[in-house]
C-alpha cells in the first residue's frame, strides 16, 4: 500500500483505486490550482493546492467510514468520491466559478461529464466503481453522500484545519478527530451522537472566524472580483472557449490574460498585487435590500452607471455585492434525548453566529486609487447608500 506524508494529517494510506486515480491528468492538474487562490495575496504562506486538500479529504473520509456501519461498496464509493471531489474546479477555484457557470451552466461539483470524458472514468471502472454513482456522491447525493458534501462534511473538516495551518491563523483549528468519532448513521442519514452540540458548534465558530479573517478578506475579494471581470472578458471575446477555460491551471489563466490586450492590464495588476482599492465598503444595514446579492447582469449595469456619473472608464469600476450570509453547519443533525434534531434548534450559539455573519457582510465598490473619490461619490448616489456607509480607509 502506498503511503503519502501530509503536512496536516501525517501519513495517508492509499488504496489501489486511489493511487491509480492520482496518476491521471485531471487529478495531477490540481497540483497547479491553489486551494485559497487570491488569499495568497494576503497570507503569503497560503500556497497549498487542491491536490493536497483532496488527499486530506480522502483521508478523513477513510477514517469516517471505518467507524460507520456501512456496506463495502458504499465505503469505497465514499472514499473515492472524497478524493475526486474537487476535480471539477476551474483555475483559481471559486474565483472563476461564477464565470464558468455563466458560460457552461454547471457547478464544480457536477463532474459526471469529466468522469466520462477522461481517464478518471476508465480507472473507476477498472476498479469496480460506477462513475455515475461517484459523481452523484461528489454532489452530495446517494447513500451518505452528505459525508462528502453536506452540512458537516469531511471537505469542510479538512479545509478549515489545512487553511488555518497554511495561513498561520488559529481560527480554523477544529477538533476534526472528535467530529469523526461522533458521526453515526440514524435512519440512513448522518448525524452526530448525543452530547456533541459543542463539537458541532466548534465547526460553525471556526468557519465564521475564518470567513472574517481569511476567506472574505477585502484584499482577496478585490483580487477575486478583478479576476472575475477579466475572465468574463476572455470568454465573451472568444479568446478561449469555456470548456478549455475550465481546464486551465492558475498559471495558465494568468498567462492567457497577459497575452490578450483586453485583459493584460488586469493580469499585470493581479500578478504585481497592484490591486484596485475600496471606494465603498458598506455595512449590510446601510445597503438597501435591492442592492444585496445582485446577479451578474445587474451588477455590470450598475458598474456602467457608476462609471458614467464618475466620468471614468467602465473597467475602472468593480461592484462586489455578496449574497446573504448562511451557516449550513447550523442544519447539521444531532441526537438529543434520543431524538434527531437540527443543531440550530439546540444551540444558543447559532443565532449569535448568524448575527455575526451578517455583521461582517460588506458591499464593496473598487477602483484604481487615482479615481477613488469620484467613484465613491457616484456609487453612493447610484446605490442609494445611507450617510456613513462609506468606510473607505
MOGI-V505222 format. One record per residue. N is the residue number from 1. RES is the residue in three letters. SS is DSSP state (@ for helix, = for strand, . for the rest). Layout:
BEGIN
n=N res=RES ss=SS
n=N res=RES ss=SS
END
This chain:
BEGIN
n=1 res=UNK ss=.
n=2 res=UNK ss==
n=3 res=UNK ss==
n=4 res=UNK ss==
n=5 res=UNK ss==
n=6 res=UNK ss==
n=7 res=UNK ss=.
n=8 res=UNK ss=.
n=9 res=UNK ss=.
n=10 res=UNK ss==
n=11 res=UNK ss==
n=12 res=UNK ss==
n=13 res=UNK ss==
n=14 res=UNK ss==
n=15 res=UNK ss=.
n=16 res=UNK ss=@
n=17 res=UNK ss=@
n=18 res=UNK ss=@
n=19 res=UNK ss=@
n=20 res=UNK ss=@
n=21 res=UNK ss=@
n=22 res=UNK ss=@
n=23 res=UNK ss=.
n=24 res=UNK ss=.
n=25 res=UNK ss=@
n=26 res=UNK ss=@
n=27 res=UNK ss=@
n=28 res=UNK ss=@
n=29 res=UNK ss=@
n=30 res=UNK ss=@
n=31 res=UNK ss=@
n=32 res=UNK ss=@
n=33 res=UNK ss=.
n=34 res=UNK ss==
n=35 res=UNK ss=.
n=36 res=UNK ss=.
n=37 res=UNK ss=@
n=38 res=UNK ss=@
n=39 res=UNK ss=@
n=40 res=UNK ss=@
n=41 res=UNK ss=@
n=42 res=UNK ss=.
n=43 res=UNK ss=.
n=44 res=UNK ss=.
n=45 res=UNK ss=.
n=46 res=UNK ss=.
n=47 res=UNK ss=.
n=48 res=UNK ss=.
n=49 res=UNK ss==
n=50 res=UNK ss=@
n=51 res=UNK ss=@
n=52 res=UNK ss=@
n=53 res=UNK ss=@
n=54 res=UNK ss=@
n=55 res=UNK ss=@
n=56 res=UNK ss=@
n=57 res=UNK ss=@
n=58 res=UNK ss=@
n=59 res=UNK ss=@
n=60 res=UNK ss=@
n=61 res=UNK ss=@
n=62 res=UNK ss=@
n=63 res=UNK ss=@
n=64 res=UNK ss=@
n=65 res=UNK ss=@
n=66 res=UNK ss=@
n=67 res=UNK ss=@
n=68 res=UNK ss=.
n=69 res=UNK ss=.
n=70 res=UNK ss=.
n=71 res=UNK ss=.
n=72 res=UNK ss=@
n=73 res=UNK ss=@
n=74 res=UNK ss=@
n=75 res=UNK ss=@
n=76 res=UNK ss=@
n=77 res=UNK ss=@
n=78 res=UNK ss=@
n=79 res=UNK ss=@
n=80 res=UNK ss=@
n=81 res=UNK ss=@
n=82 res=UNK ss=@
n=83 res=UNK ss=@
n=84 res=UNK ss=@
n=85 res=UNK ss=.
n=86 res=UNK ss=.
n=87 res=UNK ss=.
n=88 res=UNK ss=.
n=89 res=UNK ss=.
n=90 res=UNK ss=.
n=91 res=UNK ss=.
n=92 res=UNK ss=.
n=93 res=UNK ss=@
n=94 res=UNK ss=@
n=95 res=UNK ss=@
n=96 res=UNK ss=@
n=97 res=UNK ss=@
n=98 res=UNK ss=@
n=99 res=UNK ss=@
n=100 res=UNK ss=@
n=101 res=UNK ss=@
n=102 res=UNK ss=@
n=103 res=UNK ss=@
n=104 res=UNK ss=@
n=105 res=UNK ss=.
n=106 res=UNK ss=.
n=107 res=UNK ss=.
n=108 res=UNK ss=.
n=109 res=UNK ss=.
n=110 res=UNK ss=.
n=111 res=UNK ss=.
n=112 res=UNK ss=@
n=113 res=UNK ss=@
n=114 res=UNK ss=@
n=115 res=UNK ss=@
n=116 res=UNK ss=@
n=117 res=UNK ss=@
n=118 res=UNK ss=.
n=119 res=UNK ss=@
n=120 res=UNK ss=@
n=121 res=UNK ss=@
n=122 res=UNK ss=@
n=123 res=UNK ss=@
n=124 res=UNK ss=@
n=125 res=UNK ss=@
n=126 res=UNK ss=@
n=127 res=UNK ss=.
n=128 res=UNK ss=.
n=129 res=UNK ss=.
n=130 res=UNK ss=.
n=131 res=UNK ss=@
n=132 res=UNK ss=@
n=133 res=UNK ss=@
n=134 res=UNK ss=@
n=135 res=UNK ss=@
n=136 res=UNK ss=@
n=137 res=UNK ss=@
n=138 res=UNK ss=@
n=139 res=UNK ss=.
n=140 res=UNK ss=.
n=141 res=UNK ss=.
n=142 res=UNK ss=.
n=143 res=UNK ss=.
n=144 res=UNK ss=.
n=145 res=UNK ss=@
n=146 res=UNK ss=@
n=147 res=UNK ss=@
n=148 res=UNK ss=.
n=149 res=UNK ss=.
n=150 res=UNK ss=.
n=151 res=UNK ss=.
n=152 res=UNK ss=.
n=153 res=UNK ss=.
n=154 res=UNK ss=@
n=155 res=UNK ss=@
n=156 res=UNK ss=@
n=157 res=UNK ss=@
n=158 res=UNK ss=@
n=159 res=UNK ss=@
n=160 res=UNK ss=@
n=161 res=UNK ss=@
n=162 res=UNK ss=@
n=163 res=UNK ss=@
n=164 res=UNK ss=@
n=165 res=UNK ss=@
n=166 res=UNK ss=@
n=167 res=UNK ss=@
n=168 res=UNK ss=.
n=169 res=UNK ss=.
n=170 res=UNK ss=.
n=171 res=UNK ss=.
n=172 res=UNK ss=.
n=173 res=UNK ss=.
n=174 res=UNK ss=.
n=175 res=UNK ss=.
n=176 res=UNK ss=@
n=177 res=UNK ss=@
n=178 res=UNK ss=@
n=179 res=UNK ss=@
n=180 res=UNK ss=@
n=181 res=UNK ss=@
n=182 res=UNK ss=@
n=183 res=UNK ss==
n=184 res=UNK ss==
n=185 res=UNK ss==
n=186 res=UNK ss==
n=187 res=UNK ss=.
n=188 res=UNK ss=.
n=189 res=UNK ss==
n=190 res=UNK ss==
n=191 res=UNK ss==
n=192 res=UNK ss==
n=193 res=UNK ss=.
n=194 res=UNK ss=.
n=195 res=UNK ss=.
n=196 res=UNK ss=.
n=197 res=UNK ss=@
n=198 res=UNK ss=@
n=199 res=UNK ss=@
n=200 res=UNK ss=@
n=201 res=UNK ss=@
n=202 res=UNK ss=@
n=203 res=UNK ss=@
n=204 res=UNK ss=@
n=205 res=UNK ss=@
n=206 res=UNK ss=@
n=207 res=UNK ss=@
n=208 res=UNK ss=@
n=209 res=UNK ss=@
n=210 res=UNK ss=@
n=211 res=UNK ss=@
n=212 res=UNK ss=@
n=213 res=UNK ss=@
n=214 res=UNK ss=@
n=215 res=UNK ss=@
n=216 res=UNK ss=.
n=217 res=UNK ss=.
n=218 res=UNK ss=@
n=219 res=UNK ss=@
n=220 res=UNK ss=@
n=221 res=UNK ss=@
n=222 res=UNK ss=@
n=223 res=UNK ss=@
n=224 res=UNK ss=@
n=225 res=UNK ss=@
n=226 res=UNK ss=@
n=227 res=UNK ss=@
n=228 res=UNK ss=@
n=229 res=UNK ss=@
n=230 res=UNK ss=@
n=231 res=UNK ss=@
n=232 res=UNK ss=@
n=233 res=UNK ss=@
n=234 res=UNK ss=@
n=235 res=UNK ss=@
n=236 res=UNK ss=@
n=237 res=UNK ss=.
n=238 res=UNK ss=.
n=239 res=UNK ss=.
n=240 res=UNK ss=.
n=241 res=UNK ss=.
n=242 res=UNK ss=@
n=243 res=UNK ss=@
n=244 res=UNK ss=@
n=245 res=UNK ss=@
n=246 res=UNK ss=@
n=247 res=UNK ss=.
n=248 res=UNK ss=.
n=249 res=UNK ss=.
n=250 res=UNK ss=@
n=251 res=UNK ss=@
n=252 res=UNK ss=@
n=253 res=UNK ss=@
n=254 res=UNK ss=@
n=255 res=UNK ss=@
n=256 res=UNK ss=@
n=257 res=UNK ss=@
n=258 res=UNK ss=@
n=259 res=UNK ss=@
n=260 res=UNK ss=.
n=261 res=UNK ss=.
n=262 res=UNK ss=.
n=263 res=UNK ss=.
n=264 res=UNK ss=@
n=265 res=UNK ss=@
n=266 res=UNK ss=@
n=267 res=UNK ss=@
n=268 res=UNK ss=@
n=269 res=UNK ss=@
n=270 res=UNK ss=@
n=271 res=UNK ss=@
n=272 res=UNK ss=@
n=273 res=UNK ss=.
n=274 res=UNK ss=.
n=275 res=UNK ss=.
n=276 res=UNK ss=.
n=277 res=UNK ss==
n=278 res=UNK ss==
n=279 res=UNK ss==
n=280 res=UNK ss==
n=281 res=UNK ss==
n=282 res=UNK ss==
n=283 res=UNK ss==
n=284 res=UNK ss=@
n=285 res=UNK ss=@
n=286 res=UNK ss=@
n=287 res=UNK ss=.
n=288 res=UNK ss=.
n=289 res=UNK ss=@
n=290 res=UNK ss=@
n=291 res=UNK ss=@
n=292 res=UNK ss=.
n=293 res=UNK ss=.
n=294 res=UNK ss=.
n=295 res=UNK ss=.
n=296 res=UNK ss=@
n=297 res=UNK ss=@
n=298 res=UNK ss=@
n=299 res=UNK ss=@
n=300 res=UNK ss=@
n=301 res=UNK ss=@
n=302 res=UNK ss=@
n=303 res=UNK ss=@
n=304 res=UNK ss=@
n=305 res=UNK ss=@
n=306 res=UNK ss=@
n=307 res=UNK ss=@
n=308 res=UNK ss=@
n=309 res=UNK ss=@
n=310 res=UNK ss=@
n=311 res=UNK ss=.
n=312 res=UNK ss=.
n=313 res=UNK ss=.
n=314 res=UNK ss=@
n=315 res=UNK ss=@
n=316 res=UNK ss=@
n=317 res=UNK ss=.
n=318 res=UNK ss==
n=319 res=UNK ss==
n=320 res=UNK ss==
n=321 res=UNK ss==
n=322 res=UNK ss=.
n=323 res=UNK ss=.
n=324 res=UNK ss=.
n=325 res=UNK ss=.
n=326 res=UNK ss=.
n=327 res=UNK ss=.
n=328 res=UNK ss=@
n=329 res=UNK ss=@
n=330 res=UNK ss=@
n=331 res=UNK ss=@
n=332 res=UNK ss=.
n=333 res=UNK ss==
n=334 res=UNK ss==
n=335 res=UNK ss==
n=336 res=UNK ss==
n=337 res=UNK ss=.
n=338 res=UNK ss=.
n=339 res=UNK ss==
n=340 res=UNK ss==
n=341 res=UNK ss==
n=342 res=UNK ss==
n=343 res=UNK ss=@
n=344 res=UNK ss=@
n=345 res=UNK ss=@
n=346 res=UNK ss=@
n=347 res=UNK ss=.
n=348 res=UNK ss=@
n=349 res=UNK ss=@
n=350 res=UNK ss=@
n=351 res=UNK ss=@
n=352 res=UNK ss=@
n=353 res=UNK ss=@
n=354 res=UNK ss=@
n=355 res=UNK ss=@
n=356 res=UNK ss=@
n=357 res=UNK ss=@
n=358 res=UNK ss=@
n=359 res=UNK ss=@
n=360 res=UNK ss=@
n=361 res=UNK ss=.
n=362 res=UNK ss==
n=363 res=UNK ss==
n=364 res=UNK ss==
n=365 res=UNK ss==
n=366 res=UNK ss==
n=367 res=UNK ss==
n=368 res=UNK ss=.
n=369 res=UNK ss=@
n=370 res=UNK ss=@
n=371 res=UNK ss=@
n=372 res=UNK ss=@
n=373 res=UNK ss=@
n=374 res=UNK ss=@
n=375 res=UNK ss=@
n=376 res=UNK ss=@
n=377 res=UNK ss=@
n=378 res=UNK ss=@
n=379 res=UNK ss=@
n=380 res=UNK ss=@
n=381 res=UNK ss=@
n=382 res=UNK ss=@
n=383 res=UNK ss=.
n=384 res=UNK ss=.
n=385 res=UNK ss=.
n=386 res=UNK ss=.
n=387 res=UNK ss=.
n=388 res=UNK ss=.
n=389 res=UNK ss=.
n=390 res=UNK ss=.
n=391 res=UNK ss=.
n=392 res=UNK ss=.
n=393 res=UNK ss=.
END
